[in-house]
Amino acid sequence: MLRTLIIDDEAHVRESLTDMLKLHCPNAKVIGQAEGVKSGLKAIQTHHPDLVLLDIKLKDGTGFDLLEKIENIDFKIIFITAFDQYAIKAFKFSALDYLLKPVESVDLKEAIDKADKISQKEVNTQLNTLANNLQTDDQSKKKIILKTFDNVYLVKVKDIIYVASDSRYSTIFLESGAQVIVSNTLKHYDDLLRDFGFYRVHRSYLINLEHIHRFEKAEGGYVILSGNAKVPVASRKREELLELFERISE
């Protein structure tokens, strides 16, 4: 049973979450509520929760401000937020769960079930990754968490050479020569990485433009990447890719 604390600046949201947890999440029990950083910190110190549902924008600061005041985070966290593309991308990079307002019961149940299974060590790794990515604008220092069945990998985005995918799984090829197989689609990584210099050259391949060595016109067209990796380019992508080459070389 996850002893759950709800920290949100809107009373109706706190009550709605409480009702949904009672109805749909038998593995979670609400032990308290708070509306801000100060009251949230006091509630955490008083109740020692297993799980905190934490709004980003609070009455006297942010959820991140609250977490910075806690020396040893020994509880799991599900963030709650209004739509914020920048914050959401940071959550996705860190593999942390978040819920968009208005919260739907099916999404809440899924997040609670995940929280019930995740280890505290993994939570702390996710939180450290989130903090790192929110604090730096240096693209070369951005990190992403890759979760497999057996392991959790923390990888610098710049070290990803390319991503190859079938319909259900994606393989991440790293500069070190390692390969990480994850159960996410190529679209997931395309959406996540396109703003970081990645380009989808084929329905099954996403490449890091920083790792391109050359383009070969033979056999329909290929890009040669770091490690001598050879990736096909779809015919409809060739012209656009060559235009990208020109921009990079300017």
Residue, then its C-alpha position, 0 to 999 in steps of 0.5 A: m500500500l502506497r501511503t500517498l500525499i497530495i500537494d497541489d495549490e487547487a483544492h478541487v484538484r486535491e479532492s478530485l485526486t483523492d476521490m479517484l484514488k479511492l475509486h480506482c487505486p486500491n494500492a494507494k491510500v491518501i494520508g494528507q494534503a498540502e497546497g504549497v512549498k512550506s505546507g508541503l514540506k511540513a506534511i512530508q516531514t509529518h507523514h513520511p509518505d511513500l508517494v507524493l503527487l506533486d503539482i509543479k506550480l504551487k502557491d509559494g513556489t514550485g514543486f522543484d523548490l520543494l524538492e530542493k529543500i529535502e536532503n534525502i528524498d525517500f519517497k516516489i513522485i508523480f508530477i502534476t502539471a498544466f501543459d508545459q512542453y518544456a517541462i514535459k520534455a524534461f520529464k520524458f528525458s528522465a522517464l519520470d511519470y507526470l499527469l496533465k491537468p485535468v487528470e484522468s482516472v485511467d492515467l492516474k491508475e497507470a502512474i500509481d501502478k508504475a510507482d508501486k513497482i519502481s525502486q527508490k534508487e531508480v526514482n533518485t536517478q530519474l530526479n537527478t537526471l531531471a534536475n541536470n536537464l532543467q539546470t543546463d542549456d548546454q545540449s552536450k550535457k543533456k542526459i536521457i534515461l533508457k529503460t530495458f527489462d533488466n537495467v536503467y541506463l543514463v546516457k548523454v544525448k550526444d553519445i547516441i549515434y542512431v536509433a533503429s526500430d521495428s514496430r514495437y522495439s527500438t535499438i539505441f546505438l551508442e558511441s561506445g559501441a553499446q546497444v540498448i534495446v527499449s520498448n519504445t517506438l521510433k516516433h517516441y524518440d523522434d518527438l523527443l530528440r528532433d530538437f537536439g540535432f536528430y533527423r529521421v532519414h527512414r521510417s526505421y531510422l533516426i540519426n544524430l546529425e553530429h555523427i554523420h561522416r558522409f553520404e553515399k549515393a549508391e544503392g538509393g542512398y546511405v549515410i555513414l555514421s560514427g563507427n562506420a555504421k551504414v544507414p539507408v535514406a528514404s528517397r523522399k528524405r534525400e533532398e531534405l537531408l542534403e539541404l541539412f548537410e549544407r546548413i551544417s557545413e556553413 
